[in-house]
Amino acid sequence: MLNDFRKSIQSVLYERVRSPFSGAFFFSWIVWNWKLIFYLIFSNVLINDRIKFVDENYINIYNNLIYPFASTVFLIVVYPFITTAGYWVWLKFKTWQIKIRNDIEKNQLLTLEQSITLRMQIRNQKSGIRI
């Protein structure tokens, strides 16, 4: 019974962590609140004083909700467009390099139609040869 309850909790937590939104939000929250985490973990002050200090100085809606949410939206929505645009530019330059190399080496690539026609001619020649 207790084992089933533990497995249920683990599956719910695993599902939450696997979500792109919750993972990005968790990462963003840590980036925006690194001072809070550092102070809570590495401070030499008593725990009650640490909690009081954090409550007075670090608990606000901007650092705990708005900034991490905005960062999450950026990571999920805007960032993929930026990386896709960068990949598109990289592919364009790669294609341009291949074209320049082929022009310099006097290579000419066949179009798809030419390649299909050539394959059919080779196949017909092979089938016409009798040994």
N, C-alpha and C positions, 0 to 999 in steps of 0.2 A: 504494500500500500504506500509506504513512504518512498519506496524506490520509484513507483509510478508518478507520484507527485513531483519528485526531483526531475525525472525525465520530462515531464510536462513543462516545468519551469525552464529547463534547459532549452527545449524546443522553441518556446516563446522568445527567450532571450536571443537564441541563434537567429530566429527570423527577424527580430528587430535590428540586430547588428548587421545582418546581410543586406538590409534595405539601403539603397543609395542615399536616401534622404537622411536617415538616422545616422549613418556613418559619417556623412559630410557635416551634419549638424554637430556631432560629437567632436570631430576634428576642429571645426570652427570654434566651438565653445572653448576647447582647450587653448587654441591660439589666442582668443580674446581674453581669457582668464588665467593666463599662465602665472601672473604675479600672485593671484589668489592661491593657486595650487602650490607654488614655491613657498609662500609664506606659511601655509598650513603644514607643509611637510618638514621644512628645514629651519623653522624659527626656533629659537631657544626659549621663547616665552611660554608660560604655562598654557595649557590647552584652553582653559576658560577665557583667558585674555586673548588668545588667538581667535577664538570664535567671536568674541565681542568685537575685536578689531575688524575682522572680515565682515561681520554684520553691519558695522557702521560705515565701512569704506568701499566694499566691493559688491554688496548686494543692491543691484539696481536693474531696472528693466532693459536698459540699453546694453550693458555688458553681458547680461544673462539670457537675453531673448532677441532683441532687435538686431544687434550686430552679428551674432552667430547665424540668425535666420537669413540676413542679407548675404552673408558670405556663402551660406549653403545654396541659396538661389543662384548666386554667381557660379559656384562650382558645378552645379547640376545643369544649368541652362546656358550660361554664356561661355564658360570654359570649353565645352565641346565644339562650339562654333569656331572659337579661336584656334583650337588645335586642328580642326578639319580644314580651316583656311590655310594654316601653315603646311599641312600635309599636301593640299592641292598645289600650293606654290612649289613645294619640293618636287612633286611629280612633274609639274610643268618644266622645271629646270632639268630634271633627269631626262625627260623626253627631248628637250632641246639639245642636251649633251649627246644623246644617241644619234640624233639627226646630224649634228655637226661631225661626229665621228664617222658616220656612214658616208657623208659627203666628202670628207677628206680621204677616206680609204676607198672611195669609188664603189662602195657597196650600194645596192639598190634593193630595198625591201619590197616584197610582193604585197599587193593588196589581198584582201580576203578572197575576192572573186578570182583573181589570178592564181592564187594558191589552190583553190578548189578545182579550177580548170586544169592546172598542171597535174594535180593528183589523179584526176579522172583520166587524163591522157596516159599517164604512167601505168595506171591500173589496166587500161585498155591494151597497151602495148604488152604488158606482162601476160594478160590473158590470151593475146593473139600469138604468142610464142609457144611453139610446140617442141617438146624435147623428145 
